[in-house]
Amino acid sequence: MVDVPEPVAGPGEVVVDVERAGVCGTDVEFFTGEMAYLHSGDAAYPMRIGHEWCGVVASVGPSVDPSWVGRRVTGDTMLGCSSCARCLSGRQHLCATRYEIGIRGGWPGALASSLLVPARALVPLPSTVDATVGALVEPGGNALRAFRAAGVSSGERLLVVGPGAIGLLVALVARSFGVDVHLLGVTRPSLEFARSLGFHASDTPSGSYDGVVDASTGAGVPALALSVVEPGRRVVYIGLSGEPSMIDSRELVFKDLTVTGILSASGGLAGMVDLYASGAVDPRPLVAATVGLEEVADVLAGLSSGPAPKVHVDPGR
């Protein structure tokens, strides 16, 4: 931990006092040096990580509505340039020159007492969304986009591969819409935790499924997903393996499948806030522990805090 200058909001920006931040697998990859952006040149040390967060707006810069001050918020991680064709068509999360808070381009992240954020990225939080839930909006937005892309309806069977934080959030969202959710995993603790939440969970798929979401890190899972999904349905890839995943594209054609990749929570944040605020989805059981900044290194190094997949950080501790 180091002391750094307090951020100052420039034009179009706000400073947020961080209430809670989540530790993500991406953060662990930065800690170990495995994160792909470190090797592509899109990120470099030193950097401040943390992209799952919520807090209170402490100050605003020029041209920002002063009514933001004092409001509880979270925000989009992906910060496009706002002027290229991708940004202007609503695909700012794919902007070639984008920043990603705490990840790409050197924009400082939320593992700190204060965070600088463009006002256009803010998402308001209602009083029914507490700090724990607020810091789960960003991963929840990813999960909501993945669920939508799977195209499954009430009563249909959805297979979610990978019972980590994203996979479990996909499962929770799907269940809230009446979907019959099955989770596939490889470790006993993760499967037992999924079962404790009331899900079917096993290490072997059973039959075929109306949709499949791959939220795993297994290089062989993309091919498995194609083999167990019903013809004419959808497979969603949101997990990333450490090596290239091989699939037989002929299977896509012969089964007339739709395959979608999901990058980021952009487009899913407001919808996830609504699901949390209504009580339709309660993600709080996914948080194993809440620690202070001094304990983050131990978390990143893999010291276990319990069977739940997520650890939160309270910078005020």
N, C-alpha and C positions, 0 to 999 in steps of 0.2 A: 504494500500500500504506500502511495505517495500523496503528498499535498500538491494540488495543481491550482492555477488561478480559477476563480469563479467564472463561469461562462457569462458572457454579455450578449443579450439578444440584439441582433442586427435587424435590418429591414426585413419584414415578413417572418421574423423568428420569435420564439418564446423560450423562456427558461423554465424548466419543470423541476420542482423539488421531488425527487424520486421517493415514492412510498415503498415500492416493492419491485424486485427484478427477478426474473427466472433464469436459471442456468440451463442451457440447451446443449445438445450434442455438438452443435457447431462450435460453441464456446470451448468444449473439451478438445475438439480438433485443433483449435488455435493454441490451446495450452500444450498439446503434444507435438504440434508442428505439422500435423497431417492435413490441415485444411487446404483445399485445392487452390483457393485464392492466393495463398502464400507462395505457391509455385507458379501461378499464372501472372503474378505481378499486380493483381487487383487489391492485394492487402500486404501490409508490411509491418514488422515490429519497429518501434513500440506502438501498441495500440490499446485502447480501452474497449473491452468487449461488453456485451449485454444488449440484447435487442427485444427482450420480452419485459415489458415494464408498465407501470402506472404511477401516477403522481398528481401533484397539484401545481397549476401554473403560478409561478412566483412573480414573473415580470414579462413584459412584452416589448418588442422592438417597434421602430417606426412603421407606420401603416398597418399595424395590427390592432384589431378591435380590443380596447382595454377591458371589455367585459369578460375576456378570457381569464383575467387574473382571479385567482381563488377557486377556479373550477377544477374538478377532478377529471383527469383525462388519461387516455393511452394514445397510441399513434401508430401509423404505418412505418415499417422499417425501411421501405423502398422509397428513395427520394430521387425522382427523375428530374431532368433539366427543365421540364415544362414547356419546351419549345420545339422539340423534334417531332417527327411524324408519329413515333410510337407513343410519346406522351400525349400528343394532341388527340390520339384515337383511343385514349383510355388505357394504354399499356405502359404506364410510367414505370411499372415494376420490371420492365424489360429494356428500359432506356440504356443505350450503350455506355453512357457516361454517368450512370446513376451512382449515388452514394447508397450504402446500406448501413443504417445505424449500428455501430459496434461490429461491423463486418467488412464492408467494402469501401475503399476510397479514403480511409482515415477518419471518417466521421466518428467522434467519440461516443461510446456506448453508455449504457445505463447502470453499470456497476460503479456507481459514484453517488454522491449526495445530490448532484444537480446534473441536468441533461439539457442540451440545446437542441431544439426541434423546430423545423419550419411549421408555421401555423397551419398551412394547408394539409399537413399530415395528421393533425390532431383528430381524435375521436372522443367525444364527451362520454363520461360514465355517469349513469344515474346512481342515486343513493343506495339502490338495492344491490349494487355490484361493489363488494368490499375489495380491499387491497389484494387479497389472495386471488380472487376471481379476476380482478382487473389485470393482473400480470399474466393471466392465462388467456387473455383475448387474442394476443398475436398467434400463439400456437393453435388456439381454437379457430381462428380465421382460416388457417391452413387446412384444418380438419373439415370445416364447413365447405370450403371450395372442393376438397376431395370428395366429400359425400355428394355434393350436387353433381359433380362430374360422373359419378358412378351410375346415376340415373335409375336408382332403385326406389320402389314405392312400398307403402305399408303392406306387410304380409310377405314380401319377397325376401329372398335369402342373400345376404351380403357377407362375403368373406373379407376380413381385414387381417392382413399378414403383418405381424410385428406388433406385439402388445406393449410398446413403449408409450411415451406421452402422446405423440401424434396419433398412433393407432387407437389408443384408448379414447381419445377425444373424438375421433371419427366414429367409433362404436357408440359413444354416448349420444352424439348428435343423431346417428341413424336410429338408435332405439327411441329417441324422442319423437321420431316420425313413424313409429310403428313397424320398423324394419326388423326382420329376424336376423340378428347379428351373430356371426361365428368368428372367433379369433384364433389365429394360427401362430404358434410360437415355438421356441426351442428350449427355453430354460424353465425349470420347474417353478422357481419363485415368480417369474412373470406370469406364467399360466395360472398359478394359484391366486395371484393378485387379481387377474382378470375375472376369475371365477368368483372371487369375493365381491365383485361389483355386479354379479348376477349374469355374467355372460357365459355362453358356451365357449370353451377354450381347450384346444388340444394341439398335439404336435403332428397331426395327420389330417389332411382334408377329407371331408366326407361327402361324396357325391359331387354335384355341380352346383354353381351359384349364379344368381341373376346379376351379380356385379362383384368385382374384386378390387380392393384397394391394397396396393403394396406399400406399406409404411415401414418396411424392414431395411436392413443393410445387407441382406443376403444376395450375392451375385447370381444365384440360381433361381431366385424367386420370380423375376419377370417372366421367365419361361413357364414356371409352374402356374402362374396366374393365367396365362393364355390357355393352359391345358384344362383348367377346372371351371372356366367361365362358360356360361351357356352361349351357343351361337346367336349372333345378332345383338349381343349385349355389350357391356363396357368394362374396360380395365383401366384403373387409374394408378399411375406411378408417382409417389411422393417421396419414397425412401431412396437413399443413395448408397450404393455399395462402394467399397474401397477400390474396386477394380471393375473393368467393363463387364456389363451383363449381356449375354448372348441370347437372342431369340430367333426363332424361325419365322420370318415374315410371311411365309406361305400359310402359316396357321391363321394369321390375321385375315388373309384373303378367303381361305376356305371356310372360316367361321363367320366372315362378314362382321368383324369386330370394330368397335370404336375404342381407340386408346388415347388417353390424355395424360400429359405430364403437368404437375402442379409445382409452381415456384412462387412461394410467398403467400402471405395472408391478404394481400391487396384484393379488394373486392369482397372479402368475407368478414371484415372487421365489424362493421355496423350490424350485420346480421347475427354475428356471434354475441355481441353485446345484448341484443334483443333476446336471444335464447337464454343467456345467463340471467338477465334481469327478470324474465318471466318465471324463472325456476324450472323451465323445461329441461335444462341441462345444469347439473351441479358438478363442477370439476374439482372441488376442493379435496376429495379423497385422493387425488393424484399427487398431492404435495406431501412428501415424506417429512420435510423439516423446513424451518425458516432459520437462517443463520445470519450473522453479521459479516461485514466485509472482510474482517480478519480471518474468517474461516473459509473463504472462497477457494483458496489454493487447495485445501484438503478436499473440497468437493470436486474440483477439476481433476485432482489426482485420482479420483475414483473411490474415496473412502465412503462406504455405504452408510446411508441414513435410514434405511428401512426398505420394505418391498415396493412402496410407491415410487414411480419413476422420476418425479420432479422435485428439485430443491429450489427454494426461494431465498432471496437475499433482502434483508431489511437494512438499508444503509444507515439508519438511525440507531441501530443497536450498538 
